[in-house]
Amino acid sequence: MIFFYCSLAISIITIALTIYLFLGFKKIKQLSAQPIIEIQPSVAIIIAVRNEEEELAKALQSVCNIKYSNCRIIVVNDRSTDRTAEILLDFKAHYPNLMVTTITTLPDGWLGKNNALYQGYTSSAEEWLLFTDADVLFHLDTLSKALAYSVANELDHLTVLPRVISPSPILNSVLATFTIMLMLHLRPWDAKNPRSKAYVGIGAFNLVRRAAYEKAGTHVRIKLRPDDDLQLGFKIKTTGLRQDVLVGNEYVSLAWYKNLRQFMDGLLKNSFAVANYSTIRAIANIILILIVVALPMPVMLIFGSTAIRLMACAMLLAHVVYMTVIPPYKWWYAFMIPFAGFVMAYTTLRATWITLKQGGIYWRDSFYSLAMLKGKD
């Protein structure tokens, strides 16, 4: 009977959370539905790059083609050793509004990307700052529509949920579950509510009013956070500033990782950071993922009675409906949720173990001690 009542509780909670997610996601407006801004405030598009020769030209071309006359593109080349500098030199010759800043050394107490973004800020004077990555593709009207929404709603910070492109169907299915977990954690649809603790920040598109960025403390306050995009959103929200989020779809897209292995390796640097480098909290997160995401449906289907198996089928049906009506509209991703849960639990466990074992993290060929990351160094 204990198994039955636990299964019933998990089924009810799962279906309720699925409905909650659907209703929450539907509250987020589409970037594509926004108008084109008429009076253009000045914007600095700040991009940190390090050894990005594979994706840089394509992404930078999309940025340079944006239909927005009152903007400047600031690319910060952070100690690249490949053809990145050569690519940037070629673009600079063709686009006069593109500025390249080169960093040759990393200051103590900074992560490389965070320092690069901050240096981009110090090289700017524009009213708005758009922090983005070197692999993001933009529609021609992305910036104009984003600014129109931000100005009309008197926002200090706007982030856009990008469309993530990968050649790997397996990775895409895992990313769908990863997105669900992230949405439940952040509740981005409530970020605009000043009474809510919800916040949001996405590295692909963090548009911040300059005065708000400075009031929140700039990247100086998050200089050792590998999850800098989320933390920037958190600092802005807790400072009492106004933020919101839009769905980007074809207006903001990126190829995050090419396969599942790259995805799992890429999360090594920040999976432990999400738990604020607390082993107890990391273990609690792993157990929660296993209990809520990975184990319920397999255990209920394999070991349950007929009634319990029907509950598992009801949960699966709820997931199928959700995956069908929410981008990227792939119903079969619902069947991959348990697998994705095991992947996320394993990745968090591996990240915690490796970080503790080596006493810190390696990121972009630099080592950062755990004491430094915790602010004790």
DARA-V8669 format. One record per pair of residues at least 24 apart in sequence whose C-alpha atoms are under 10 Angstrom apart, sorted by sequence separation. I is the first residue (numbers start at 0). J is the second residue. D is the distance in whole Angstrom. If there is no record, write none. Layout:
# DARA-V8669
I|J|D, I|J|D
This chain:
# DARA-V8669
71|95|9, 72|96|6, 73|97|6, 74|98|6, 75|99|6, 76|100|6, 77|101|6, 78|102|6, 79|103|9, 98|122|9, 137|161|10, 202|226|9, 204|228|9, 205|229|10, 207|231|10, 211|235|7, 214|238|8, 215|239|9, 42|67|9, 51|76|9, 71|96|5, 72|97|5, 73|98|5, 74|99|5, 75|100|5, 76|101|5, 77|102|5, 78|103|5, 98|123|10, 136|161|9, 201|226|10, 202|227|8, 203|228|9, 207|232|10, 214|239|10, 215|240|8, 41|67|9, 42|68|9, 43|69|9, 44|70|7, 45|71|9, 46|72|8, 47|73|9, 48|74|7, 49|75|9, 50|76|9, 70|96|7, 71|97|6, 72|98|6, 73|99|6, 74|100|6, 75|101|6, 76|102|6, 77|103|7, 78|104|7, 135|161|9, 136|162|10, 200|226|10, 201|227|9, 202|228|5, 205|231|9, 214|240|9, 40|67|10, 41|68|9, 42|69|7, 43|70|6, 44|71|6, 45|72|6, 46|73|6, 47|74|6, 48|75|6, 49|76|6, 50|77|8, 52|79|9, 55|82|10, 56|83|9, 59|86|10, 63|90|9, 69|96|9, 70|97|9, 71|98|8, 72|99|8, 73|100|7, 74|101|8, 75|102|7, 76|103|9, 77|104|8, 78|105|8, 129|156|10, 135|162|10, 160|187|10, 200|227|9, 201|228|5, 202|229|8, 205|232|8, 211|238|9, 39|67|8, 40|68|10, 41|69|5, 42|70|5, 43|71|5, 44|72|5, 45|73|5, 46|74|5, 47|75|5, 48|76|5, 49|77|5, 50|78|8, 51|79|8, 52|80|10, 53|81|10, 55|83|8, 59|87|9, 68|96|9, 77|105|8, 127|155|9, 128|156|10, 129|157|9, 130|158|10, 135|163|10, 200|228|5, 201|229|6, 207|235|9, 211|239|10, 212|240|10, 39|68|8, 40|69|7, 41|70|6, 42|71|6, 43|72|6, 44|73|6, 45|74|6, 46|75|6, 47|76|6, 48|77|6, 49|78|6, 50|79|5, 51|80|10, 52|81|7, 53|82|9, 54|83|10, 127|156|9, 129|158|9, 158|187|10, 199|228|8, 200|229|4, 201|230|10, 202|231|9, 211|240|7, 39|69|6, 40|70|8, 41|71|8, 42|72|9, 43|73|7, 44|74|8, 45|75|8, 46|76|9, 47|77|7, 48|78|9, 49|79|5, 50|80|6, 51|81|8, 52|82|6, 53|83|9, 56|86|7, 60|90|8, 63|93|10, 64|94|10, 199|229|6, 200|230|7, 201|231|9, 202|232|10, 211|241|9, 36|67|9, 38|69|10, 39|70|9, 48|79|8, 49|80|8, 50|81|5, 51|82|8, 52|83|5, 55|86|8, 56|87|8, 59|90|8, 63|94|7, 198|229|8, 199|230|9, 200|231|6, 201|232|8, 49|81|9, 50|82|7, 51|83|6, 52|84|9, 55|87|9, 63|95|10, 198|230|9, 199|231|9, 200|232|4, 50|83|6, 51|84|10, 52|85|9, 56|89|10, 63|96|9, 78|111|9, 198|231|10, 199|232|5, 200|233|7, 49|83|7, 50|84|9, 52|86|7, 56|90|8, 60|94|10, 63|97|8, 77|111|7, 157|191|10, 198|232|6, 199|233|7, 200|234|10, 48|83|8, 49|84|9, 51|86|10, 52|87|10, 62|97|10, 77|112|8, 156|191|10, 197|232|10, 198|233|6, 200|235|9, 207|242|9, 48|84|10, 76|112|10, 197|233|8, 198|234|9, 199|235|9, 200|236|10, 206|242|10, 75|112|9, 77|114|9, 78|115|10, 154|191|9, 196|233|9, 198|235|8, 199|236|8, 59|97|10, 77|115|6, 198|236|6, 296|334|10, 48|87|10, 75|114|10, 76|115|8, 77|116|10, 160|199|10, 197|236|8, 198|237|9, 205|244|10, 75|115|6, 159|199|9, 160|200|9, 161|201|8, 196|236|8, 197|237|10, 204|244|10, 226|266|10, 296|336|9, 297|337|7, 74|115|9, 75|116|7, 158|199|7, 159|200|8, 160|201|7, 161|202|10, 162|203|10, 195|236|9, 196|237|8, 225|266|10, 296|337|7, 297|338|10, 74|116|9, 75|117|10, 157|199|9, 158|200|6, 159|201|7, 160|202|10, 161|203|7, 190|232|9, 200|242|9, 226|268|9, 227|269|10, 293|335|10, 294|336|10, 295|337|8, 73|116|9, 75|118|8, 76|119|10, 156|199|9, 157|200|8, 158|201|6, 159|202|9, 160|203|8, 161|204|8, 190|233|10, 193|236|8, 199|242|8, 200|243|9, 201|244|9, 204|247|9, 225|268|7, 226|269|6, 230|273|10, 293|336|7, 294|337|6, 74|118|10, 75|119|6, 156|200|9, 157|201|9, 158|202|8, 159|203|8, 160|204|8, 185|229|9, 192|236|10, 193|237|9, 198|242|8, 199|243|8, 200|244|8, 224|268|10, 225|269|6, 226|270|9, 229|273|10, 292|336|7, 293|337|4, 294|338|9, 73|118|10, 74|119|7, 158|203|8, 159|204|6, 160|205|10, 191|236|9, 194|239|10, 198|243|8, 199|244|7, 224|269|8, 225|270|9, 292|337|6, 293|338|6, 73|119|6, 158|204|5, 159|205|7, 190|236|8, 193|239|7, 198|244|9, 225|271|10, 226|272|7, 291|337|9, 292|338|9, 293|339|7, 294|340|8, 72|119|10, 73|120|9, 75|122|10, 157|204|8, 158|205|5, 159|206|9, 193|240|8, 204|251|8, 225|272|7, 226|273|8, 292|339|8, 293|340|4, 294|341|8, 157|205|6, 158|206|6, 185|233|10, 193|241|7, 203|251|8, 204|252|10, 224|272|7, 225|273|9, 289|337|9, 292|340|5, 293|341|5, 73|122|8, 156|205|7, 157|206|5, 158|207|9, 191|240|9, 192|241|8, 193|242|9, 203|252|8, 224|273|10, 288|337|10, 291|340|9, 292|341|8, 293|342|9, 73|123|8, 156|206|6, 157|207|7, 191|241|6, 192|242|8, 203|253|8, 290|340|9, 293|343|9, 72|123|10, 155|206|8, 156|207|4, 157|208|9, 190|241|8, 191|242|5, 192|243|9, 224|275|10, 288|339|10, 289|340|7, 292|343|10, 293|344|8, 71|123|9, 154|206|10, 155|207|6, 156|208|6, 190|242|6, 191|243|5, 203|255|10, 288|340|6, 289|341|7, 292|344|9, 43|96|10, 44|97|9, 45|98|10, 46|99|10, 47|100|10, 48|101|10, 49|102|10, 71|124|10, 154|207|9, 155|208|5, 156|209|10, 189|242|10, 190|243|6, 191|244|8, 287|340|10, 288|341|8, 289|342|10, 43|97|10, 71|125|8, 154|208|8, 155|209|8, 189|243|8, 190|244|8, 288|342|10, 289|343|9, 70|125|8, 155|210|8, 156|211|8, 187|242|10, 188|243|8, 189|244|9, 285|340|9, 288|343|8, 289|344|7, 69|125|9, 70|126|10, 73|129|10, 155|211|6, 156|212|9, 187|243|8, 188|244|7, 285|341|9, 288|344|6, 289|345|10, 70|127|9, 71|128|10, 72|129|9, 73|130|10, 149|206|9, 154|211|10, 155|212|8, 187|244|7, 188|245|9, 287|344|9, 288|345|10, 70|128|10, 74|132|10, 149|207|9, 150|208|10, 187|245|9, 285|343|8, 286|344|8, 70|129|10, 74|133|9, 145|204|10, 149|208|9, 284|343|10, 285|344|5, 288|347|10, 146|206|9, 284|344|8, 285|345|8, 145|206|8, 285|346|9, 49|111|9, 142|204|10, 282|344|9, 285|347|7, 48|111|10, 49|112|8, 281|344|10, 284|347|8, 285|348|7, 47|111|9, 48|112|8, 142|206|9, 284|348|9, 47|112|6, 282|347|8, 46|112|9, 47|113|8, 49|115|10, 137|203|10, 281|347|7, 282|348|7, 47|114|9, 48|115|8, 135|202|10, 136|203|9, 137|204|10, 281|348|8, 47|115|6, 48|116|9, 135|203|6, 46|115|8, 47|116|6, 132|201|10, 134|203|8, 135|204|9, 281|350|10, 282|351|9, 45|115|9, 46|116|7, 47|117|9, 131|201|9, 132|202|6, 133|203|9, 158|228|10, 278|348|10, 281|351|7, 45|116|7, 47|118|9, 62|133|10, 130|201|9, 131|202|6, 132|203|5, 45|117|9, 47|119|8, 65|137|7, 66|138|9, 67|139|8, 70|142|9, 130|202|7, 131|203|5, 132|204|8, 45|118|9, 46|119|8, 59|132|10, 62|135|9, 64|137|9, 65|138|7, 66|139|5, 67|140|8, 129|202|10, 130|203|7, 131|204|5, 132|205|10, 270|343|9, 274|347|10, 278|351|7, 45|119|6, 58|132|9, 59|133|7, 61|135|8, 62|136|7, 63|137|9, 64|138|9, 65|139|4, 66|140|6, 67|141|9, 129|203|9, 130|204|6, 131|205|7, 158|232|9, 270|344|10, 273|347|9, 277|351|9, 278|352|9, 44|119|9, 45|120|7, 58|133|6, 59|134|8, 61|136|6, 62|137|6, 64|139|6, 65|140|6, 66|141|8, 67|142|7, 68|143|10, 129|204|7, 130|205|5, 131|206|9, 156|231|10, 157|232|9, 271|346|10, 272|347|10, 276|351|8, 43|119|9, 44|120|9, 57|133|9, 58|134|5, 59|135|8, 60|136|9, 61|137|6, 62|138|8, 63|139|9, 64|140|10, 65|141|7, 66|142|8, 67|143|6, 129|205|6, 130|206|6, 156|232|8, 270|346|7, 271|347|7, 43|120|8, 45|122|10, 55|132|9, 56|133|9, 57|134|8, 58|135|6, 59|136|8, 60|137|9, 61|138|7, 62|139|8, 65|142|7, 66|143|7, 128|205|8, 129|206|4, 130|207|8, 266|343|9, 270|347|5, 271|348|8, 274|351|9, 278|355|9, 45|123|9, 55|133|6, 56|134|9, 57|135|9, 58|136|5, 59|137|9, 61|139|8, 65|143|9, 128|206|6, 129|207|6, 248|326|8, 269|347|9, 270|348|9, 271|349|9, 272|350|9, 276|354|9, 43|122|9, 44|123|9, 54|133|7, 55|134|6, 57|136|8, 58|137|8, 62|141|10, 127|206|7, 128|207|5, 129|208|9, 156|235|8, 248|327|9, 263|342|8, 267|346|7, 270|349|9, 271|350|6, 272|351|9, 276|355|9, 43|123|7, 54|134|6, 55|135|9, 62|142|10, 127|207|6, 128|208|6, 129|209|10, 155|235|8, 156|236|9, 246|326|10, 263|343|8, 266|346|7, 267|347|8, 270|350|6, 271|351|5, 42|123|9, 43|124|8, 44|125|9, 52|133|10, 53|134|9, 54|135|9, 126|207|9, 127|208|4, 128|209|6, 155|236|10, 174|255|10, 265|346|10, 266|347|8, 267|348|9, 269|350|8, 270|351|7, 271|352|9, 42|124|9, 43|125|6, 51|133|7, 54|136|10, 126|208|6, 127|209|5, 128|210|10, 263|345|9, 264|346|8, 267|349|7, 268|350|7, 269|351|10, 271|353|10, 272|354|10, 41|124|9, 42|125|5, 43|126|8, 44|127|9, 45|128|7, 46|129|8, 47|130|8, 50|133|10, 51|134|8, 125|208|9, 126|209|5, 127|210|8, 259|342|9, 263|346|6, 266|349|10, 267|350|5, 268|351|10, 271|354|8, 276|359|10, 41|125|5, 42|126|6, 43|127|6, 44|128|6, 45|129|6, 46|130|6, 47|131|8, 48|132|8, 49|133|9, 125|209|7, 126|210|8, 127|211|9, 128|212|8, 155|239|10, 156|240|8, 157|241|9, 158|242|8, 159|243|9, 160|244|7, 161|245|9, 162|246|8, 262|346|9, 263|347|9, 266|350|8, 267|351|8, 270|354|10, 271|355|10, 40|125|8, 41|126|5, 42|127|5, 43|128|5, 44|129|5, 45|130|5, 46|131|5, 47|132|6, 48|133|6, 124|209|8, 126|211|10, 127|212|9, 155|240|6, 156|241|6, 157|242|6, 158|243|7, 159|244|5, 160|245|6, 161|246|7, 162|247|7, 163|248|9, 171|256|10, 174|259|9, 264|349|10, 265|350|10, 267|352|10, 268|353|10, 269|354|10, 40|126|7, 41|127|6, 42|128|6, 43|129|6, 44|130|6, 45|131|6, 46|132|6, 47|133|7, 48|134|9, 123|209|10, 154|240|8, 155|241|5, 156|242|5, 157|243|5, 158|244|5, 159|245|5, 160|246|5, 161|247|5, 162|248|5, 163|249|10, 170|256|8, 171|257|10, 173|259|8, 263|349|9, 264|350|9, 267|353|8, 268|354|8, 40|127|7, 41|128|9, 42|129|7, 43|130|9, 44|131|7, 45|132|8, 46|133|6, 154|241|5, 155|242|6, 156|243|7, 157|244|6, 158|245|7, 159|246|6, 160|247|5, 161|248|6, 162|249|7, 170|257|8, 171|258|9, 172|259|10, 263|350|9, 267|354|8, 45|133|10, 46|134|10, 153|241|8, 154|242|6, 155|243|9, 156|244|9, 157|245|8, 158|246|9, 159|247|6, 160|248|7, 161|249|8, 162|250|8, 163|251|9, 164|252|7, 165|253|8, 166|254|9, 170|258|6, 171|259|9, 174|262|9, 46|135|10, 120|209|9, 152|241|9, 153|242|9, 154|243|7, 158|247|9, 159|248|9, 161|250|8, 162|251|6, 163|252|6, 164|253|6, 165|254|6, 167|256|9, 169|258|8, 170|259|5, 173|262|10, 271|360|10, 152|242|9, 160|250|10, 161|251|5, 162|252|4, 163|253|5, 164|254|5, 165|255|7, 166|256|9, 167|257|6, 168|258|9, 169|259|7, 170|260|9, 152|243|9, 159|250|9, 160|251|8, 161|252|5, 162|253|7, 163|254|6, 164|255|7, 165|256|6, 166|257|6, 167|258|6, 168|259|9, 170|261|9, 268|359|9, 269|360|9, 120|212|10, 149|241|10, 159|251|7, 160|252|9, 161|253|7, 162|254|9, 163|255|6, 164|256|8, 165|257|6, 166|258|7, 167|259|8, 170|262|8, 268|360|6, 120|213|10, 149|242|9, 159|252|10, 161|254|10, 162|255|10, 163|256|9, 164|257|9, 165|258|7, 170|263|10, 267|360|8, 268|361|7, 269|362|10, 276|369|8, 149|243|8, 165|259|10, 267|361|9, 268|362|7, 276|370|10, 148|243|10, 149|244|10, 267|362|9, 276|372|8, 277|373|10, 120|217|9, 131|228|9, 148|245|9, 265|362|9, 275|372|9, 276|373|7, 44|142|10, 120|218|9, 130|228|9, 275|373|8, 145|244|10, 42|142|9, 117|217|7, 118|218|9, 145|245|8, 272|372|9, 116|217|10, 117|218|6, 272|373|9, 116|218|8, 117|219|8, 145|247|10, 39|142|10, 40|143|10, 115|218|10, 36|140|10, 39|143|8, 42|146|9, 113|217|10, 114|218|7, 35|140|7, 38|143|10, 113|218|6, 114|219|8, 117|222|9, 34|140|9, 35|141|9, 36|142|9, 37|143|9, 40|146|8, 113|219|8, 116|222|10, 141|247|8, 144|250|10, 31|138|10, 33|140|10, 35|142|9, 36|143|5, 37|144|10, 39|146|8, 40|147|10, 114|221|10, 33|141|10, 35|143|5, 36|144|6, 38|146|10, 39|147|9, 113|221|8, 114|222|7, 141|249|9, 142|250|9, 180|288|9, 31|140|9, 34|143|8, 35|144|5, 36|145|8, 37|146|10, 38|147|9, 109|218|10, 113|222|6, 114|223|9, 138|247|10, 141|250|6, 142|251|10, 30|140|10, 31|141|8, 33|143|9, 34|144|6, 35|145|9, 36|146|7, 37|147|8, 40|150|9, 109|219|9, 112|222|9, 113|223|8, 137|247|9, 138|248|10, 140|250|8, 141|251|7, 30|141|8, 33|144|5, 34|145|9, 35|146|8, 36|147|5, 39|150|10, 108|219|10, 110|221|9, 111|222|9, 112|223|10, 113|224|8, 138|249|7, 139|250|8, 30|142|10, 32|144|8, 33|145|8, 34|146|9, 35|147|6, 36|148|8, 38|150|10, 109|221|9, 110|222|6, 111|223|9, 112|224|10, 113|225|8, 137|249|8, 138|250|5, 180|292|9, 31|144|8, 33|146|9, 34|147|6, 35|148|9, 36|149|10, 109|222|5, 110|223|5, 112|225|9, 113|226|10, 136|249|9, 137|250|6, 138|251|7, 30|144|7, 31|145|9, 33|147|7, 34|148|8, 36|150|9, 108|222|7, 109|223|5, 110|224|7, 111|225|10, 113|227|7, 136|250|8, 137|251|5, 138|252|9, 30|145|7, 33|148|6, 36|151|9, 108|223|7, 109|224|9, 110|225|7, 112|227|9, 113|228|9, 136|251|6, 137|252|7, 32|148|10, 135|251|7, 136|252|5, 137|253|9, 176|292|9, 30|147|10, 110|227|9, 135|252|6, 136|253|6, 30|148|8, 134|252|9, 135|253|5, 136|254|9, 134|253|6, 135|254|8, 133|253|9, 134|254|7, 135|255|9, 132|253|9, 134|255|8, 30|159|8, 29|159|9, 30|160|9, 29|160|10, 27|160|10, 225|360|10, 225|362|9, 223|367|9, 176|322|10, 175|322|8, 225|372|9, 223|371|8, 224|372|7, 223|372|6, 224|373|9, 172|322|10, 175|325|10, 222|372|9, 223|373|8, 175|326|9, 223|374|8, 175|327|8, 175|328|10, 175|329|9, 172|327|10, 171|327|9, 176|332|8, 46|203|10, 172|329|8, 175|332|7, 176|333|8, 179|336|10, 24|182|9, 171|329|10, 172|330|10, 174|332|9, 175|333|9, 20|179|8, 23|182|9, 172|331|8, 173|332|8, 176|335|8, 177|336|9, 23|183|10, 27|187|8, 28|188|9, 44|204|10, 45|205|10, 172|332|5, 173|333|10, 175|335|9, 176|336|6, 180|340|9, 26|187|10, 27|188|6, 44|205|10, 171|332|8, 172|333|8, 175|336|8, 176|337|9, 17|179|9, 20|182|8, 24|186|9, 26|188|6, 27|189|9, 44|206|9, 172|334|9, 173|335|7, 174|336|10, 176|338|9, 177|339|7, 20|183|7, 23|186|8, 24|187|8, 25|188|9, 26|189|9, 43|206|10, 164|327|10, 169|332|9, 172|335|6, 173|336|7, 176|339|6, 177|340|8, 180|343|10, 19|183|9, 23|187|8, 24|188|7, 42|206|9, 162|326|9, 163|327|9, 168|332|9, 172|336|8, 173|337|10, 175|339|9, 176|340|8, 23|188|6, 42|207|10, 162|327|8, 173|338|8, 174|339|8, 177|342|10, 17|183|10, 20|186|9, 22|188|9, 23|189|8, 42|208|9, 43|209|10, 169|335|8, 172|338|9, 173|339|5, 177|343|8, 16|183|8, 42|209|9, 172|339|8, 173|340|8, 176|343|9, 20|188|10, 169|338|10, 170|339|9, 173|342|8, 169|339|9, 173|343|9, 58|252|10, 58|253|9, 54|253|10, 54|254|9, 33|245|10, 32|245|10, 30|244|9, 31|245|9, 32|246|10, 28|243|10, 29|244|9, 30|245|6, 31|246|8, 27|243|9, 28|244|8, 29|245|5, 30|246|6, 31|247|7, 27|244|7, 28|245|5, 29|246|5, 30|247|5, 31|248|8, 27|245|6, 28|246|6, 29|247|7, 30|248|8, 31|249|8, 26|245|10, 27|246|7, 28|247|9, 29|248|8, 30|249|9, 31|250|7, 30|250|7, 25|246|10, 29|250|10, 30|251|9, 24|246|9, 112|362|10, 111|362|8, 112|363|9, 110|362|8, 111|363|8, 110|363|9, 111|364|10, 111|365|8, 110|365|8, 110|366|9, 110|367|8, 109|367|9, 108|367|9, 105|365|9, 107|367|10, 109|371|9, 110|372|9, 108|371|7, 109|372|9, 107|371|10, 108|372|9, 108|374|9, 108|376|9, 13|291|8, 12|291|9, 13|292|9, 9|290|9, 10|291|10, 9|291|8, 13|295|10, 79|363|10, 10|295|9, 78|363|10, 9|295|7, 10|296|9, 77|363|10, 9|296|10, 6|295|8, 10|299|10, 5|295|10, 6|296|9, 6|298|9, 6|299|7, 3|299|9, 2|299|9, 6|303|9, 10|307|9, 17|314|9, 7|306|9, 10|309|10, 11|310|9, 14|313|8, 15|314|10, 18|317|8, 21|320|10, 2|302|10, 3|303|8, 6|306|10, 7|307|8, 10|310|6, 13|313|10, 14|314|6, 17|317|7, 18|318|10, 21|321|7, 25|325|9, 2|303|8, 3|304|8, 6|307|7, 9|310|9, 10|311|7, 13|314|7, 14|315|9, 16|317|10, 17|318|7, 20|321|9, 21|322|10, 24|325|8, 2|304|10, 5|307|10, 6|308|9, 8|310|10, 9|311|9, 10|312|9, 11|313|9, 12|314|10, 13|315|10, 14|316|9, 15|317|9, 18|320|10, 3|306|8, 4|307|9, 7|310|7, 10|313|8, 11|314|8, 14|317|6, 17|320|9, 18|321|8, 21|324|9, 3|307|6, 6|310|7, 7|311|9, 10|314|6, 13|317|8, 14|318|8, 17|321|7, 21|325|8, 2|307|9, 6|311|8, 9|314|9, 10|315|10, 13|318|9, 17|322|10, 20|325|10, 3|310|10, 10|317|10, 50|363|9, 49|363|8
